[in-house]
């Protein structure tokens, strides 16, 4: 089949783009041909880039702000959304026709109302053509406070997501699955985030062998990795508390991602907290990028996957997550970890049997003692990380995803799950 992915953006390292790439890889292995349509695409991927589909499109932003900032009345706003939707249908129809799309996978455009007219345009087009489709929803508008106050509640309930006979639904966690059924009486399948566990993880090679030296960490130090963006919901203050509790000069907390999404205030607070607690915090975002490359001054830029093989331990103290991509990535790289029992972890991941040091919002003396024991006696963790890897292979691998997709593609065109 020719399968078309449609979204606002399919580029970069946001969760939607990353998981789309994994879905596409599995579908290709199954013998399907994959095409993309979005406001922004990566490189030379096959498909159609339509800038006006992007959530940063000027009209999309204006309509979004009228709905959720100014909270304009539905009476005046809905007609303008409809007019823009009619315009967006044209490039969407061209994509379906030019690439002879047999099956559509809508990536989050029916979940988060950043692009209000796109959801209406897609709904109308799918209804008119009765084209089989899957709405792969990563997070819903009702999960975000900023979308809770508007005058277009009826519009959101109609299009986010829409209720179509030819449209099926996929959630990334069971809590969202339950909410979708309770709120909209829509059944769904569960498609969690995955990794290519069938392919062994990369290790230390000629390029990344000097990673520790490059970031100022000795071979005898404990590299404690915080592999997430620096935003408050990641709970990184708990990682600082953990390292402070270790009270060992070998312990170095390394933060890999930039602190730009929600401003630098949280990073500055973490740095102040670390300084007050005597924690050696290294913010190395300028030395890590999506891919390996050279900086303008000729120095090496590493990928995140160059950091994992050097890590002795990973901290994942998130307060809220839609799933937990970095945690599964940690399992893939066979690194022991601490995890805060956020809601989706408690519902979906933890019950699978993974073994981590677990906390419930507080860094306890018991947690610190266990982490210290694992760091001082790494052979204790070898059977744990191997078992975690086996569980990842069973539940969150490309093969597990292939099984889900095979079943889904066999029943397209049938009744939804209600």
C-alpha positions as CSV (number, residue, x, y, z in Angstrom):
1,X,0.0,0.0,0.0
2,X,0.9,3.6,-0.3
3,X,0.7,5.0,3.2
4,X,0.6,8.8,3.8
5,X,1.6,10.4,7.0
6,X,0.0,13.9,7.6
7,X,1.0,16.3,10.4
8,X,1.9,19.9,11.1
9,X,5.6,19.1,11.2
10,X,7.6,15.9,10.6
11,X,11.1,17.1,11.2
12,X,13.6,17.3,14.0
13,X,13.6,15.4,17.3
14,X,10.2,16.1,18.8
15,X,8.4,13.0,19.9
16,X,5.8,13.0,17.1
17,X,8.5,13.2,14.4
18,X,10.7,10.6,16.0
19,X,7.9,8.1,16.4
20,X,6.7,8.8,12.9
21,X,10.1,7.9,11.6
22,X,10.0,4.6,13.5
23,X,6.5,3.8,12.2
24,X,7.6,4.5,8.7
25,X,10.7,2.3,9.1
26,X,8.5,-0.6,10.2
27,X,6.0,-0.1,7.5
28,X,8.7,-0.1,4.9
29,X,10.0,-3.4,6.2
30,X,6.5,-4.7,5.8
31,X,6.7,-3.9,2.1
32,X,4.6,-0.7,2.1
33,X,5.6,2.6,0.5
34,X,5.5,5.7,2.7
35,X,5.0,9.3,1.9
36,X,4.9,12.5,4.1
37,X,2.8,15.6,4.0
38,X,3.4,18.4,6.6
39,X,4.3,22.0,7.1
40,X,8.0,21.0,7.5
41,X,9.8,17.9,6.4
42,X,13.2,16.5,7.1
43,X,15.7,16.4,4.2
44,X,14.7,14.6,1.1
45,X,11.9,12.4,2.5
46,X,9.3,11.5,-0.2
47,X,6.2,13.6,-0.1
48,X,4.8,17.1,-0.1
49,X,5.9,20.0,2.1
50,X,3.1,22.5,2.6
51,X,4.3,25.4,4.8
52,X,0.7,26.5,5.5
53,X,0.1,23.2,7.4
54,X,2.7,24.1,10.0
55,X,1.5,25.2,13.5
56,X,3.8,28.2,13.1
57,X,1.9,29.3,10.0
58,X,0.8,32.9,10.5
59,X,-2.9,32.1,9.9
60,X,-2.7,29.0,12.2
61,X,-1.1,31.1,15.0
62,X,-3.7,33.9,14.5
63,X,-6.6,31.5,14.8
64,X,-5.0,29.7,17.8
65,X,-4.5,33.0,19.6
66,X,-8.0,34.2,18.8
67,X,-9.4,31.0,20.3
68,X,-7.2,30.5,23.4
69,X,-5.6,33.8,24.2
70,X,-8.3,36.3,23.3
71,X,-11.0,33.7,23.8
72,X,-13.1,35.1,20.9
73,X,-16.6,33.9,20.5
74,X,-17.3,30.9,18.5
75,X,-19.8,32.8,16.4
76,X,-17.2,35.0,14.8
77,X,-14.2,32.6,15.0
78,X,-15.7,29.3,13.5
79,X,-16.5,30.8,10.1
80,X,-12.9,32.0,9.7
81,X,-11.6,28.6,10.7
82,X,-13.9,27.0,8.1
83,X,-12.7,29.4,5.4
84,X,-9.0,28.5,6.1
85,X,-9.9,24.8,6.3
86,X,-11.3,25.0,2.8
87,X,-8.0,26.4,1.6
88,X,-6.0,23.7,3.3
89,X,-8.0,21.0,1.7
90,X,-6.5,21.8,-1.7
91,X,-2.9,20.8,-1.0
92,X,-4.0,17.9,1.1
93,X,-6.1,16.5,-1.8
94,X,-3.1,17.1,-4.1
95,X,-0.9,15.0,-1.8
96,X,-3.5,12.1,-1.7
97,X,-3.8,12.2,-5.5
98,X,-0.2,12.7,-6.5
99,X,1.1,9.9,-4.3
100,X,-2.0,7.7,-4.8
101,X,-2.4,7.3,-1.0
102,X,-4.3,4.2,0.0
103,X,-4.1,4.7,3.8
104,X,-3.6,7.8,5.9
105,X,-1.9,8.1,9.3
106,X,-2.6,11.5,10.9
107,X,0.1,12.3,13.4
108,X,-1.3,14.4,16.3
109,X,-3.1,16.8,14.1
110,X,-6.4,15.5,15.6
111,X,-5.1,15.8,19.1
112,X,-3.5,19.1,19.9
113,X,-5.4,22.2,18.5
114,X,-2.3,24.2,17.4
115,X,-3.6,24.0,13.8
116,X,-7.4,24.4,14.1
117,X,-8.3,24.5,10.4
118,X,-6.0,21.6,9.5
119,X,-8.1,19.3,11.7
120,X,-11.3,20.4,10.0
121,X,-9.8,20.2,6.5
122,X,-8.6,16.6,7.2
123,X,-11.9,15.6,8.7
124,X,-13.8,16.9,5.7
125,X,-11.4,15.3,3.2
126,X,-11.4,11.9,4.9
127,X,-15.2,11.9,5.2
128,X,-15.6,12.8,1.5
129,X,-13.2,10.2,0.3
130,X,-14.0,7.4,2.8
131,X,-10.3,6.8,2.8
132,X,-9.2,4.4,5.6
133,X,-7.1,6.2,8.2
134,X,-5.6,6.1,11.6
135,X,-5.3,9.0,14.0
136,X,-2.1,8.4,16.0
137,X,-2.6,10.8,19.0
138,X,0.3,11.5,21.2
139,X,-1.4,14.0,23.6
140,X,-4.9,15.5,23.7
141,X,-6.1,19.0,24.2
142,X,-7.7,18.2,27.5
143,X,-4.3,17.3,28.9
144,X,-3.1,20.9,28.4
145,X,-4.3,23.7,30.7
146,X,-4.1,26.4,28.0
147,X,-6.7,24.7,25.9
148,X,-9.2,24.4,28.7
149,X,-10.6,27.9,28.4
150,X,-12.2,28.9,25.1
151,X,-15.6,29.4,23.5
152,X,-15.0,26.7,20.9
153,X,-15.5,23.7,23.1
154,X,-18.0,22.2,20.6
155,X,-15.5,22.6,17.8
156,X,-12.8,20.8,19.8
157,X,-15.1,18.0,20.6
158,X,-16.0,17.6,16.9
159,X,-12.5,17.6,15.4
160,X,-10.1,16.7,18.2
161,X,-10.4,13.9,17.3
162,X,-13.4,13.6,14.8
163,X,-15.7,10.6,14.9
164,X,-15.6,9.0,11.4
165,X,-16.5,5.5,10.4
166,X,-13.3,5.2,8.3
167,X,-11.1,6.6,11.0
168,X,-9.5,4.5,13.8
169,X,-7.6,5.7,16.7
170,X,-4.3,5.0,18.5
171,X,-3.0,6.3,21.8
172,X,0.5,6.1,23.3
173,X,-0.6,5.2,26.8
174,X,-3.5,3.6,28.5
175,X,-4.5,6.7,30.5
176,X,-5.1,8.6,27.3
177,X,-6.9,5.5,25.9
178,X,-9.3,5.5,28.9
179,X,-9.9,9.3,28.7
180,X,-10.7,9.0,24.9
181,X,-13.3,6.4,25.6
182,X,-14.8,8.2,28.6
183,X,-14.9,11.6,26.9
184,X,-15.7,10.7,23.3
185,X,-16.9,7.1,23.4
186,X,-14.1,6.2,21.0
187,X,-12.1,3.0,21.2
188,X,-8.5,2.8,20.3
189,X,-5.4,0.7,20.0
190,X,-2.3,1.3,22.0
191,X,0.9,2.2,20.1
192,X,3.6,3.0,22.6
193,X,6.9,4.6,21.8
194,X,9.4,2.0,20.5
195,X,13.1,1.4,19.8
196,X,14.9,-0.9,17.4
197,X,15.8,-3.4,20.1
198,X,16.5,-6.0,17.4
199,X,19.6,-4.0,16.5
200,X,22.2,-3.9,19.3
201,X,22.9,-0.4,20.6
202,X,26.0,1.4,19.4
203,X,28.9,1.6,21.8
204,X,32.1,3.5,22.2
205,X,33.9,4.0,18.9
206,X,36.7,6.1,17.4
207,X,34.5,9.2,17.3
208,X,33.0,9.2,20.8
209,X,35.9,7.6,22.7
210,X,36.9,11.0,23.9
211,X,33.5,12.1,25.0
212,X,34.3,12.1,28.7
213,X,37.4,14.1,28.2
214,X,35.6,16.6,25.9
215,X,33.0,17.4,28.7
216,X,35.6,17.4,31.5
217,X,34.9,14.1,33.2
218,X,37.5,11.6,34.2
219,X,37.3,7.9,33.5
220,X,37.0,7.2,37.2
221,X,34.1,9.7,37.7
222,X,30.5,8.6,37.8
223,X,28.7,10.0,34.7
224,X,25.1,10.4,35.8
225,X,23.1,11.4,32.7
226,X,20.0,13.5,32.6
227,X,19.0,13.0,28.9
228,X,16.0,15.3,28.6
229,X,15.1,18.9,27.8
230,X,15.4,21.3,30.6
231,X,11.8,22.1,31.5
232,X,10.1,22.0,34.9
233,X,8.0,18.9,34.2
234,X,11.2,16.9,33.9
235,X,11.7,17.2,37.7
236,X,15.5,17.7,37.3
237,X,15.7,19.2,40.8
238,X,15.2,15.6,42.0
239,X,18.3,14.5,40.1
240,X,20.3,17.3,41.8
241,X,19.0,16.1,45.2
242,X,20.0,12.6,44.3
243,X,23.6,13.6,43.4
244,X,23.8,15.7,46.5
245,X,22.8,12.8,48.6
246,X,25.5,10.6,47.1
247,X,28.0,13.1,48.6
248,X,30.8,11.7,46.4
249,X,33.2,13.8,44.4
250,X,33.1,11.2,41.6
251,X,29.4,11.9,40.9
252,X,28.9,14.3,38.0
253,X,25.4,15.2,36.8
254,X,25.4,15.8,33.0
255,X,22.5,17.5,31.3
256,X,22.4,17.0,27.6
257,X,19.6,19.0,26.2
258,X,19.0,22.8,25.7
259,X,16.9,24.9,28.0
260,X,15.2,27.0,25.4
261,X,11.6,25.8,25.1
262,X,10.3,27.5,28.2
263,X,13.1,30.0,28.9
264,X,16.3,29.7,30.9
265,X,14.9,30.4,34.3
266,X,14.6,26.7,35.2
267,X,18.2,26.0,34.2
268,X,19.4,28.9,36.3
269,X,17.4,27.6,39.3
270,X,19.0,24.2,38.9
271,X,22.4,25.6,38.6
272,X,21.9,27.6,41.8
273,X,20.5,24.6,43.5
274,X,23.5,22.5,42.5
275,X,26.0,25.2,43.6
276,X,24.3,25.4,47.0
277,X,24.4,21.7,47.4
278,X,27.9,21.2,46.2
279,X,26.8,19.2,43.1
280,X,29.0,19.2,40.1
281,X,26.4,19.9,37.3
282,X,27.6,20.0,33.7
283,X,25.3,21.5,31.1
284,X,26.7,20.2,27.9
285,X,23.9,21.0,25.4
286,X,26.2,23.0,23.2
287,X,28.3,19.8,22.7
288,X,25.4,17.5,21.8
289,X,23.1,17.7,18.8
290,X,20.8,15.4,16.9
291,X,23.7,14.0,14.8
292,X,27.5,14.1,14.9
293,X,29.0,17.1,13.3
294,X,31.8,19.7,13.6
295,X,31.2,23.0,15.2
296,X,32.2,26.2,13.5
297,X,35.5,26.3,15.5
298,X,36.2,22.7,14.4
299,X,35.4,21.0,17.7
300,X,33.4,17.9,17.8
301,X,29.7,17.9,18.3
302,X,28.4,14.6,19.6
303,X,25.0,12.9,19.3
304,X,23.0,11.9,22.4
305,X,23.8,8.3,21.4
306,X,27.5,9.1,22.0
307,X,26.7,10.0,25.6
308,X,24.8,6.9,26.6
309,X,27.7,4.4,26.2
310,X,29.7,6.5,28.6
311,X,26.9,6.8,31.2
312,X,27.2,5.0,34.5
313,X,23.7,5.9,35.5
314,X,20.6,7.7,34.2
315,X,18.2,9.9,36.1
316,X,14.6,10.2,34.8
317,X,12.7,12.0,37.6
318,X,10.0,13.4,35.3
319,X,6.8,14.6,37.0
320,X,4.7,14.3,33.8
321,X,5.3,12.4,30.6
322,X,3.1,11.3,27.7
323,X,5.1,8.1,27.6
324,X,8.8,8.2,28.4
325,X,11.0,8.0,25.3
326,X,14.2,8.7,27.1
327,X,13.5,5.9,29.7
328,X,13.0,3.3,26.9
329,X,16.2,4.7,25.3
330,X,18.0,4.1,28.6
331,X,16.7,0.5,28.6
332,X,18.0,0.1,25.0
333,X,21.5,1.3,26.0
334,X,21.5,-1.0,29.0
335,X,22.1,1.7,31.6
336,X,20.7,1.5,35.2
337,X,18.4,4.3,36.1
338,X,16.3,6.1,38.7
339,X,12.7,6.9,37.7
340,X,10.1,9.0,39.4
341,X,6.8,7.1,39.3
342,X,4.9,9.5,37.0
343,X,1.4,8.4,36.1
344,X,2.0,6.8,32.7
345,X,5.0,4.9,34.1
346,X,2.9,3.5,37.0
347,X,0.1,2.5,34.6
348,X,2.0,1.1,31.6
349,X,5.8,0.7,32.0
350,X,6.5,-0.3,35.5
351,X,4.0,-3.2,35.6
352,X,5.9,-4.8,32.7
353,X,8.6,-5.8,35.3
354,X,11.4,-3.3,34.6
355,X,13.9,-2.8,37.4
356,X,14.9,0.7,38.3
357,X,15.5,2.6,41.4
358,X,12.0,4.1,41.9
359,X,10.9,7.2,43.8
360,X,7.5,8.9,44.4
361,X,8.4,12.5,44.1
362,X,10.9,12.4,47.0
363,X,14.5,11.3,46.9
364,X,14.6,9.0,49.9
365,X,17.7,7.8,51.8
366,X,16.9,4.3,50.6
367,X,17.0,5.4,47.0
368,X,20.3,7.2,47.5
369,X,21.7,4.1,49.1
370,X,20.6,1.9,46.3
371,X,22.0,4.2,43.6
372,X,25.3,4.4,45.4
373,X,25.5,0.6,45.7
374,X,24.8,0.2,42.0
375,X,27.5,2.8,41.1
376,X,30.1,1.4,43.4
377,X,29.3,-2.2,42.4
378,X,28.3,-2.0,38.7
379,X,28.3,-5.8,38.3
380,X,25.2,-5.9,40.4
381,X,23.3,-4.1,37.6
382,X,24.4,-6.3,34.8
383,X,21.6,-8.9,35.1
384,X,19.1,-6.1,35.8
385,X,19.9,-4.1,32.6
386,X,19.9,-7.3,30.5
387,X,16.5,-8.2,31.8
388,X,15.3,-4.7,31.1
389,X,16.5,-5.1,27.6
390,X,14.6,-8.3,27.1
391,X,11.5,-6.7,28.3
392,X,12.1,-3.8,26.0
393,X,12.5,-6.3,23.1
394,X,9.2,-7.9,24.1
395,X,7.1,-4.8,24.6
396,X,8.7,-1.8,22.9
397,X,10.6,-3.1,19.9
398,X,10.1,-2.7,16.2
399,X,8.8,-6.2,16.1
400,X,6.2,-5.5,18.7
401,X,5.2,-2.5,16.6
402,X,5.1,-4.6,13.5
403,X,2.7,-7.0,15.2
404,X,0.4,-4.1,16.1
405,X,0.5,-2.6,12.7
406,X,-0.1,-5.9,10.9
407,X,-3.3,-6.4,12.9
408,X,-4.4,-2.9,12.3
409,X,-3.8,-2.9,8.5
410,X,-5.7,-6.2,8.2
411,X,-8.9,-4.7,9.5
412,X,-8.9,-1.3,7.9
413,X,-12.2,-0.4,6.5
414,X,-14.0,-2.3,9.2
415,X,-16.0,-0.9,12.1
416,X,-14.1,1.0,14.7
417,X,-13.6,-0.3,18.2
418,X,-16.4,1.2,20.3
